[in-house]
Amino acid sequence: MTVVQPSPALADALDEATVTGMIGHPRFQDAVRHIGTRYLALHADWTLHKTVADEGRYLISQYAICLHAGYVPGRADTGLTLARLIRQCEAFGIMSHGRVEATVSLLRKTGRLLDAPSEGSRRSRRLVPSPAMESEFRDRLRFHLEALELVRPGRDYLRRLEADPDFFWAFERYRGALVATVPSLRLRLPGLTALAHIEGGYLVTMALIQSIEGPIRPCEVGFPLVENAARYNVPRTQLRRVLESLEGVGMIENLEGRVRRVRILPAAIETMQAWHAIRLLRHDRHGARAAAERDG
């Protein structure tokens, strides 16, 4: 699997040899299974899923968390504001101005973004993630750190996440520094393009990988639309669109028959393995930097 080479600043986490080494770890597939199980359980919450149903919507929430993590009391140029969030998204073509505002409106309506307490006569009103939104992102971080422990045992990050509330925000500041410059792994793994822009793309692909029995490998699996639509709260028509999108880039082959079956092709396995490996490597680096910061 060829991974496009990153900038020198990211080479320690993303060079091809490091990614390949992570994929080759004896417990890497266990880590992928763990992430998939917990991811699908988290996204069973329909409201949560709608707020992060495609990459653009997910990145808006991720940017919101990261911008808040960088807030310094008394400094008007820090923290989360609608204007700052829109600038961040527009800089990378994540979403149009209107779609960002619509997504922020959804996050407000579902109680995930709140107005910060008044800080005087400031022209740009600050927003804050709600406890519910923070909890969701802590859960995401927790199960990734659990998976990381399988392939890089002995890290202290999970204990710190539970014992030190500020470790989470330190982690998100370091993550924010990365996603502010490299927002999507589509730049390195073009196969992700089929997942990123379509609602439920990542969810369906995770579900397909989880449906493989035994070692994660190219193979044929059953994927009945009615059953999976009910399980993941995604309309059958949308599941069909996602499967067609994946087929269009050579990641799967949709097989004929009354009961939906899918052949998962090597490109899907290689893309998703590299995606998981890079993310785990990044989590390891962010965790180390956050721990060092907290230790002073």
N, C-alpha and C positions, 0 to 999 in steps of 0.2 A: 504494500500500500504506500503510495507516494503522498507525503504531506507537504504542501507548499511551504517553503522555508519562511519563517517569521523574521521580524526585525531583530538585530542583535540583542536588544534589551529583553526580548522574550525567549531567546534561544535556549536558555537553561530549562525552560518548561515545555518548549514546543518543537525542538529539533527532532528529526525523524528517528534517530537512534534511541532517544529517550522515550518517545512515544511507543516505538516498537518493543522496547524493553518492558514497558508497563503492560502492554498487551500480552506479552509472553510470560508474565508472572503466573505461577501455578494457581493463584487464587483470584486472578483478574475476572474470570467468568462469574465467580461467586459474588464479586463486587458489583458487576453489571446486573446480576439477578436481584441483588439487594436493592439497588437504586430503582430498578424497574418496578419491583413490588411496592416499594414505598411511594414512588411517584404516582403510580396508578391509583393507589389508595387515597392519596392526597387529592387527586383530580376527580375522585368520585363525588366530591362536593361540587355540584353544578355551578353555583355562584362563583366559587373560586375559579373553576375552570374557565368560565366566560371572561374573567378579568385578565387571564393569561393564556387565552386559547390559541394565539399565534405568536410568532417571535416578537413582532412589534409591540403587542400589548404586554407581553412578558417584560420586554426591555423597559417599557415605561415604568412598571412597578419596580424593576431592579434599579433603574436610575433614581427613582424617588427614594428608595432605601439608601442608596449610596450618597445622594446629595444631602439627605438628612444626617447621615453618618459624619459628613464633613462640616456640620454646623459648629461655629465657634460663637458663643454668646457675645453680643456686642459688636460683631462684625457683620455689617449689612451685605457684604459680598459673599457670604457663605449660607449654606442651608438650602432647603427645598422651597422653590417658588414656581408658580405656573410658568412664568416667563423663562426661568432658567431651565426648566424641564423641556419646554418647547425648543429652546435653542439647542439643547443636547440632542434631542431627537432629530431635528432638522439638519444638524451638522452631518449626519450619516444617512440621511434619507430614510430613517426608520419609519416615519409616518408624516403625513401632512399636518400642518397646523390644526386643521379642523378635526382630524382623527385623534390627535393628541388631546385636544380639548374634550372630545366626546369620551375618550377613555378615562380621562381624569374625572369627568362627570360621573361615569359609571363607578369609579373607585370611591368617589364621595358618596354616591347613592347607596353603595353596599357597605359603607362605614369603614372603608380601608384608608381613606385619607381624610384628615380633619384640619380645620383651621387652627393654627398655633395661637396661644394666648397673645393678646395685644401687647405690642412692644413700643407703643407710642405712635407718632404720626409718620409711619413708613408708607411710601407709595406702593411698594410691592409686598403684599401680605404673604407671610410664610405659611407653608403647609407642614403637617407632620404625619407620619404613618401612624395608624391607630394600633392599639395593642393586638387586634386581630391580624392585621397585616404583618406586624413584627413577628407574631407567633408563627404565621405561615412560613415566613422566610427563615426563622430559626429552625423550623421542622425540616425545610429543604437542606439547610446547612447540616443539621444533625445527621440525616441519613447519608449524605455524601461523606461526612467525616467517619461515620460507621463503616462505609464501604472503603474509605481510604485506610482505615485501620487493618483491613484484611490484607492489603497489599503493601502497606508501609507500617507494620506493627510497631508499637512503642511510642507513637506520637501522644502528646498530652492535650490535644485540642478538644476532645470530647469532654474531659474533666473541666477544662477551662470554660467551655461553652455553658456548662451547668453551674459552675461555681462563681464565675466572674461575669456579671451582666455586660460589662464594657468590652469584654473580649469580642463579642458579636459585632459591636459597632466598629472596633478597630479592624476586624476582618473585613467588614464591608467598606471601610475607607480604602483599604488596599485593593479590594476587588474593584471599587469605583475608579481607582486610578488606571486600572487596566481597561475596563469596559468603556471608559471615556475616550479611549484611543483605538481599541480593537473590539467593537461592539458585537461582532458576530463571527463565529467560526466558519461561516460560509466562505470567507475569504481564503480559508485553508482547506476546507472540505466542501467542494462545490456540490456534492450530492445532497447536502443539507438544504439546498435551495428548494427542493421539492417539498420540504417539510415546513420551512420557515414562514412562508406567506399564506398558508392555508390553515384555516381553523381546524384544530385537532390533529395537525400533521405529526407533531412529536408524540402525542398521546397514542395515535394509531400505530406508529412505528414501534414505540415501546411495547405496545400490546402484542404486536406481531412477534417481536423478539422473545417476549415472555412466553408465547405459545409454543416455542420450540422445546421439544422434550429432549433431555440429555444435553450434550455439549452444544453450545451456540455455534451453528454452522449453517451453510446454505442447505435448504431442505424445503419440503412441501408441508404446509400446515393447514388445518381447517380454520376458517375465520367467518362463521355465519353472521350475516349482517344484522338480523333481528336480535339475536342473542347479545351481540357486542354493542349494538345501539342502546339496548336497555342497560347493559352493564356500565357503559361509560357515559351515558346521558348525551349521546351524540346522534343526531338524526341519521337514518339509513342513507338518505341522499348525500349527506356530508361524508359519511364513511366511504361511500362509493367514489366521491370526488377525490378524497385523499388517496385511495387505492389507485385510481387512474393517474393521479399526479406522480405517485411512486413508480408506477409502471412506465410512465413517460420518460423517466430519467434512468431506466434500466436497473432499478433497485428491486423490483418484484415482477412477477408475471402472474396476472390474474387468469385462473384456469376456468374452463367451461364447466357447467354443471349446475343443477338446482341448488345444491349445498355449496356455498362459496368456499373455494380452496385457493390458496395462494402459494406460489413458489417463491421463496425468499432467495434472492440471488446474491452472489459474492459481493457485489458493490454495496448492498445494504449492510451486510455483516461488517465489511471493512470500514465503511463510513461510520457506523454507530460505535464500533470498537474504538476507532481513533477519537471520536467525539468524547466518549466516556474517559478515555485515557488522558486526553489533554485537560479535561475539566478536573480530574482527580489530581493531576500534576499541579494545576493552578491552585487548587484548594490547599495542597501541601505547602506551596510557597506562601500563599496569603496567610495560612495558619502560623507558619514559622515567623513571619514578620509581625503579625498581630501579637503573638506570644512575646517576642522580643520587646515590642513596644510596651506591653503591659508590665514586663519585668523591669522596665526603666533602664 
